[in-house]
Amino acid sequence: MTTNNQSSKDVDQRISMVTGEPKRAIRVLAMPMIISMFLIMAYNLADSIWVAGLGPNALAALGFINPLFMIVIGLGNGLGAGAMSLIARCIGAQNKKGADNAAMHSLLLTIVVSAGVTVVLLVFLKPILLLMGAGVTVDLAMQYGQIVFGGLIFFMFSNVASGILRAEGDVNRPMYAIAATTILNVILDPIFIYYFGWGVSGAAWATILSSSISCVVLIYWLLLKRDTYVSFSGKDFKASWNVVKNILMVALPASVESLVMSILGIILNFMLVITGGAEAVAVYTAGWRVVMMAMIPPIGIGTAAITVGGAAYGARKYKNLSTALSYSAKLGVGIALVTATLTYVFAGSIATIFTYSPQSAFMAPSIAAFLQVMFLFFITVPLGITASSIFQAMGKGFTSLILTVLREVVFVAFFAYLFAFTLGFGSSGVWWGIVVGGGLGCAVAYTWATIYVRRLKRNY
């Protein structure tokens, strides 16, 4: 009885925190999310670091798989964001049954979507890679991709299950699951890649085996231990297209956002192949992993804003919604200034992480130069992330998608082409296109979100 009472008390405290003062809620929720995302990035970074020792072709092979992998992760993140947004809005509206039904629908959608995507990718993987320009690296990319995409349900389920927990303010347990997964992957990578001699296939098997651990732990917490706000009971499940639609109204645009960014990655890889060959792709692949590390704090803050903003929107507390928007942006930019400065100063040292072997040592100066150009990109990206998160929190996923397309396709792709080819800057022009286009797109997105939320406050 004591255990049950304590669990109920913990749930009540989490719900009160999510629906309470926005600034405190964002700080409390963001930190475990940031830690979780650092662990996820370390999980992915381990593959690049260990595979880099196999030479630039192996690292470039991961670069060609990465955009496709981000599509898969984007689908899981999209479904997780859809579940998180709807559950948080139900919590704000004090609709417990609605939250339960949303959680059950999201898990069923995950199973269906992951099965379909797995089949498509395994059948068409090689033609897609050749179309992307993989060329001499296609066999290595196939070795890695077939294994990773064969187990994509693990990635998608983990994202959705974590989103369900985060919607009710439980951000610690997803972090614990990811920590166990990351540690196992870091341990298994060198064993599978070098000790067993499996090469890039070893990196893929380490990723799949370790990611399955997260699923097992999350299944136990959600379906067996049952100490969460949302509950999973067959008798309470009511199939509803309206619930599915509400999830997909955020999930589909969020997933397409990842698809758009992956398409941009493919476009940038094409430009890099033309301007600098496989070496330019390898430099971008290694450097972008570091950029993604720097983007984790604003992404974590934005994820917290989905929960807090969703609860505020569900309760029609638009002042709290406005606070969530402005505070998240300020906090994200403040942290970004610090990480940007550190990255700029220590770019050379960071580059050596990817160039420790004789085969890859020659790339160190180019990776360092890439990181120093990205300095300015770090500072503006929190504005775009925060704007997208707030629109997702309100269930306005298609607005978030429009902003992403504007930023990635209209601005980044245009300026990358302009600087790389029209102005003749080559590979470094692609880098500057990311900085200038991304900065403009993020500024437009944040301005749009600010105007929208102000109108809600004024009209309510």
N, C-alpha and C positions, 0 to 999 in steps of 0.2 A: 504493500500500500504506500509506503514511504517513497519507493522508487517511482510509482505512478504519479504521486503528488508532486514530486520534484520535477518529473518530465513535464507535467502540465504547467507548473510554475515557469519552467524554462521557455516553453512555447509562448505563454502569455507575455513574458518579458521581451521576447523577440518581436512579437506582433506590436506591442506598445512602442518599441524602439522604431520599427519601420514606419508606423503611423504618427510618430511624434515629431520632435524638432528636426528639420531636414539636415542642417549642417552636422549635427552630432551623428545622425543616422548615416550620412554619407561617409563620415570619417570612420565610424565603427565598422561599416560594411566594406569599405574600400580596401582597408589594409589586408584582411585575409584574402580578398580577391586578387590584390596585387601580388601577394606572396604566391598564391595559386598559379597565377599567370607566369610569374618568374620561374616557377617549377616546371610549368608546361614548356616554356621556352628553353629552359635548361635541358629538358627531355628531348626536344627537337634539336637543340644546339649540339648535344652529345653526338648525334649521328653525323653532323657536318664536321665536327672536330676530328672524330675518328676516321671518317671516310676521307678527309683531306689528306691523310697519310698515304692513301692509295694513289694520289696524283690528281691533276686538274680535271682529267676526263671523268673520273669517278665523282668528283665534287660537282662538275657541270651536269652529270646525269641526275643528281639530286635536285639541281636547279631546274631541270625540265619537268621533274615529277612534282616539284613544289607547288606550281600553280594549280595543278589538278588536285593535289592533296588539300590545298586551301579551299577548293570548292567543296570537298567532302567535309572538312571541318566547318566550313560556312553553313552547310546544310544542318549539321548538328547544332551549331551556335544559333542558327535561325530558329530551329524548333525550340531550342532552349530559351531563346529570347521571347518567342511567342508564348510559351508556357509561363515564363516569368512575368511577362507583362500582364497577361490575363489573370493569373493567380493573384498578383499584387493588387490589381484593380478590384478583384473580388474581395480581397482582404480589406481594402479601403472602404468598400461598400458594405462590409460585414456580411458577406454572402459565403458562408462556409461550404454549403453544398456545391455552389458554383466553382469554388476553388478545387474541391475534390474531383469534380467531373472534368475540369480542365487538365488536372494532373494525369488522370487515367487516359484521357484522349491523347495527350502528348506522347505517352509511352507507346500506345498503339500506333500512332502515326510514325514514330521513330522506327519501329520494326518494319512497317510496310515500305517506307522510303528507303531505308538502308538496303533492303533486299533488292529493290529495283535498281538502285544506283550501282550496287556491286556487280550485277549481271552486265549492265551496260559498259562499265569501265573495263571489266575483264575481257569482254568480247572485242572492244574497239580500242584498247590501249595503244597498241603498236601504230595503227594508222594516225591516231591523235598525236603521238609523240613525233612521228615523221612530219606531220603537218606543222608541228611547232618548231621544226628545224633541228631535232635532236641529232640527226646525221650519224657521225661515228660513235656517239655515246648512246645510241638507241638500245643496244643490247644490255648495257649496264643499267639504263633506266628501266628497261623491262624487268630485269632481275629484281630490282628494288620495288617497282610499282605493283607487280602482280601479287607479291606477298602482302604488301601494306593494304592494297585495296581489297584483297580477299578478306581482310578482317576489319573492314571499316565500320561494321556495326558496333564494335567496341568503342571507337572514337565518338560515334554519334550518340550512343546510349549514355556514355559518361557525361557528355555535354548537356543532354536534356535532363538527366537525373540531377545533375548539379544545379541546373537552372531552377528546378522545382524546389530544392532545398533553399536556394538563395532568395527565392521569392518570398519566403516566410522569415527571412533574416538569418537563416542558418548558413553562415558562410565558412564556419570552421571545419565541418566534416568533409565538404568537398576538397578543402585544402589538405586534410590528412590523407585522403585517398590519392590525390595527385602526388603528394610527397612520397608515398610508398611506391607509386608507379615510376616516378623519376629516379629514385635511388636504384631500383631494380634495373632500369634501362641503362643507367650509367655503368652499372656493374657488368651487365651482359654484353654491351657493345664491344669492348675490346676482346672479350672472350670469344664471341661469335665471329667477329671480323678477322682477328689475327690468330688467336690460339687454335680455333677450329679451321681457319683458313677459308671462311665462307665469303669474304669480301663484302660487297654492298648487300648481298643477300643476308649476311649475318646481321647487318644493321637493321634490316627490315624485320627479321625474326625477333630481334631484341625488342623492337618497338611493339610488335603485335603481342608478344608474351607479357610484357610489362603492362600494356594498356588493358589487358583482360583482368588484371588485378583490381584496377579501379572499378570495373563493372561489378565484380563479385562483392566488393565492399559496399557499394552503393545499393545494390539489390538487397543486401542484408538490412541496411538502415531503413530503406523505404518500404519493403514488402514483408520483412520478417520481424524486425525489432518494433516497428510501428510506434515510434515516439515523436512523430512529426505532427505539424498542424493539419496538413492534408492527410487524408486516409484513402486507402485503396481497398474497396470492397465491391465484389461483383453485384451484390444486391442493390448497391447505391448507384451503380453505373447506368447512365441513361444516354444511349447513343443520340447525338444531337449534331446536325449539320451546322447549327448556329455556333456551337462550341468550336467545331472544327474550323469554321470560317474565321472566328475571332482569333484563333491561334495562327491560322495561315495568313491573316491580314498583317501580322508582324513577321511570321516565320518566312513566308515566301519572299517578301522584299528584302529581308535581312540576308536570306540565302543568296538571292540574286545580287545583292551588294557584294558578297564574297566572290560570286561568279564574275561580276564586273571587274573586281580587283584582280582576279586570276587572269581574266582576259587581258587586262592591262599588263600583267606580268608577262604574258605570252608576247604581247606587242613589244614590250621593252626588251625581252630576250631576242626577238627578231632584230631589233635595232642594234643591239649589242653584238649579235653574231655578224651583222653586216659591217659594223664599224671596228670590231676588235676580235672576232672569232670566239672560240670556246673559252679562251683566257678571260675575255671581258665578261662572259656569263659567269665564270667561276668567281671573279672579283665581286660582281654584283651579288651573287648567291651568298658568299661569305659575309660581305658588308651589310647586306639587308638583314641577315640574322641579328646583327648587333643593333641595327635600327629598330627592329621589332622588340628587342629587349628594352630599348629606351622608350618605346611607345606603351609598354606595359602599365606604368602608373596611370596615365590618362585613360587607358582602356579599362583598368580596374575601377577607377573613379566613375567612368561612364556606366559600367555595369551596375555599380551601386545606385547610380542615378535612375536606372530603369526601375529598380525595386521601389525606391523612395518616391520617384516621380509618378510611378503607376499607382501607388497607394494614395498619393495626394490627388491625382486625377480622378480616381474612383470615388474618393470622398468629396470631390469638388472643392478642394482646398487649393485654389489656384495661386494663392500667395506662396504657399509651400512649394508649389511646382516652379514658380519663378525663382525662388531661393535655391532650389535644387539645380536649376540651370546655371545661374550666375556663380554660385559657390563652387560647383564642379569645375567650371571653366577656369576660375581663378586658381583653384588648388592644382589643377592639371598643368597650367602654364607655369606656375611657380616651381613645381617639381621638374618640369621640362627644362627650365633655365639651368638648373643644377646639372642634370644629366647631360645636356648639350655641351656645357662647358667642360665637364670631365671627359666626355668623348673626344672633344676637339684637342684637349691637352694631351691625352694619353692615346691618341689614334695609332701611333706607331707601335706602342706596346700591345694594344688590342689586336692589331693585325698579325702579330707573331703567333697568336693562338691558332690561326688557320694556316700558318706557313712554317710549321715546325719541322717538316720533312724536306730533304733535298729536292724532291720533285715539285714542291709548291713554294719554296723559299723566294723565288723570283717575283711572286705576286704581292709581297709585303708592301712595297711602296704604293702600288695602285690601290690596295685595300685601305691603307691609311689615308690616301688622298680622297677616296670616296667618303670615308667617315667624316672628314673635315668639311666637305661640301654639305653633308647632311645636317650640319649644325643648325642651320636656319629652319630646316624642315621640322625638327623636334619641337620648336617653340610654337608653331602655328597649329600643329596637328591636334592638340587638345580641344581647340575650338570646334573643329569638325566632329570629333568623337562625341563631345558633349551634346551638340545639337542633334546628331542622329539618335543618341540614347534617349533624349527627352521625347522626341517624336515617337520612338518605339514604345516608350512608357505610356504614351497616350493612345497607343494602338494605331498610330498614323505611320505604319510601316512604309507605305508607298511614297510618302513625302520624304522620308529618310532615303529611300532608294533614288528618288529624283536628284537629291543633293549629292549622293555618291556618284551617280552617272555624270553629273555636271563637273564634279571635282576630278574624277579619274579619267573619263573619256574626253570631255571637252577641254579641260585645262591641262592635265598632266600629259596626255598623249600628244596634244597639239604643241605644247612648249618643248617636249622631248624631241619631237621631229624637227621643230624650228631650230633648236640649238644644235642638234646632232648633225643634221643634213643641210638645211638652208644656210645656217651660219658656219657650218663646217667644223664644229667643235669635237666631232667624233663621239667616243664613248662618254667622255666627261660632259658632253652636251645633254646626254640622256639623264645624267645625274642632276644637272641644273634644271632640266625640265620638271623633274619630280619636285624640286624645291619651290620653284616659281609657281607651277600649276597647282601643286598641293596647297601652298599658302593662300592663293587666291580663292580656291574652292572652299577651304575651311572658313575663311573670313565671311564668304557669302552664306554658308550654312548657318553659322552662329548668328548672323544678323537676321536671317529668316526666322530662326527659332525664337529669338528675343521678341521680334515683332508679333509673332503668333501668340506667345504666352501673354504678352501685355494686352492683347485684344481679349483674351479669355478673362483676365482679371477685370478689365474695364466693363465687359458686357455681362458679368455675373452679378 
